[in-house]
């Protein structure tokens, strides 16, 4: 069974953390992954830096730019992840944009992910119908879960289509904006969370965008299986470095 599915079956609310590979320093990738698992994180999204990350807010955009300047590439990331499964057991997901994966070769990329022990991919700019028609068979061949994003503007019809071809979780974007920490969720977002929760989807939802502290984590997981924190964590390691991860995680799941 895929590690993502195993984790989703656990009787707990899940905390997933996004970080940018090769940031703040090129060699911080594996240290970050190990520290996150040690401190109780349930899943990790490894951000593959891209020069034009359209779905990301300024914090993650800046970290991607810095990581690229540090020398991070697809090949460097894959080299860093060699042997990661000797020490890390929680689900690992690569989040990146389609162009670098396409340039690498989509089947070659998926094959390498399987060899390294990657469990899934999040590709914000890969249309669901293109995935379904052209790439789903490749993902399934290598045992990878493709995680789709939905927003408050996604139609019920589209959500049900995404649900029908998904086999992990649905990434529920809390708002139509780019990524970034928010102070809390308003009535409009709460109504959206409730609407999706009442649809009876077969795949659990994990909420991302705007989760930054214990309050927003608690709010989000009232309506979903888990929550994803990205920008707030990137800000933390920018300021404090990757050796201070325990304090950040403790503040979320205290």
TAJOUR-V438634 format. One record per backbone hydrogen bond with DSSP energy under -1.0 kcal/mol. NH is the residue of the N-H (numbers start at 0). CO is the residue of the C=O. If there is no record, write none. Layout:
((NH:CO) (NH:CO))
//
This chain:
((5:1) (6:2) (7:3) (8:4) (9:6) (11:9) (13:224) (15:226) (16:42) (17:228) (18:44) (20:46) (22:19) (27:24) (31:27) (32:28) (33:29) (34:30) (35:31) (36:32) (37:33) (38:34) (39:36) (40:35) (41:14) (42:14) (43:90) (44:16) (45:92) (46:18) (47:94) (53:51) (55:52) (60:56) (61:57) (62:58) (63:59) (64:60) (65:61) (66:62) (67:63) (68:64) (69:65) (71:66) (76:72) (77:73) (78:74) (79:75) (80:76) (81:78) (83:80) (85:82) (86:83) (87:83) (92:43) (93:119) (94:45) (95:121) (101:97) (102:98) (103:99) (104:100) (108:104) (109:105) (110:106) (111:107) (112:108) (113:109) (114:110) (115:111) (116:112) (117:112) (118:91) (119:91) (120:144) (121:93) (125:122) (130:126) (131:127) (132:128) (133:129) (134:130) (135:130) (138:134) (139:135) (140:136) (141:137) (142:139) (143:138) (144:118) (146:120) (149:170) (153:150) (158:154) (159:155) (160:156) (161:157) (162:158) (163:159) (164:160) (169:203) (170:147) (171:205) (172:149) (173:207) (178:54) (189:185) (190:186) (191:187) (192:188) (193:189) (194:190) (195:191) (196:192) (197:193) (198:195) (205:169) (206:225) (207:171) (216:212) (217:213) (218:214) (219:215) (220:216) (222:219) (224:204) (226:13) (227:206) (228:15) (233:229) (234:230) (235:231) (236:232) (237:233) (238:234) (239:235) (240:236) (243:240) (247:243) (248:244) (249:245) (250:246) (252:248))
//
